Amino acid sequence: MDKRHHHPNPRDLQTRRLQSKHGIAGPSARVIAELFYGAKRNG
């Protein structure tokens, strides 16, 4: 796997990084995660 010969779209790369980090691609991923885990904790 030589990444030097592969040039993915920077936007796609950023989205994939966000998805791998939070599971959700978006600026409000952290807010959604907090709400989701908060609701899970409360019941």
N, C-alpha and C positions, 0 to 999 in steps of 0.2 A: 504494500500500500504506500505509494509515493504521493504525498500530498502536494509536492512541488509542481506536478503536472496536472493537478486537479484544482480548478478555480471555481468554487461554488459561489452563489450569490451572497454577498455580505449580509443582505437582509434575511435570507434564508438561514444563514449561519447564526445570526443573532436570535432569530425565532427559535431555532433548535436549541440554542443555549438556554433560553428562557424556559422552554418546555422541559428540558432535562433538569433544570434547577427547581422549578415550582410545580411542574406538571400542567401549568396554565400559561399560555403566551399572552401577556398583556400587562399594562402598567398597574392594574388593580389586582394583580395576582396575590399580592401579600394581604390585601384587604379581604379578598374572597377566602383565602386560606384561614385568616383569623376568624372570620365569621363562621366558616365551616367547622373549624376545630372548637370554637366557642360553643356552637350549637350542640356539637357532639358531647362536649363536657357537661353541658347543662341538662342533657337528657335525650 
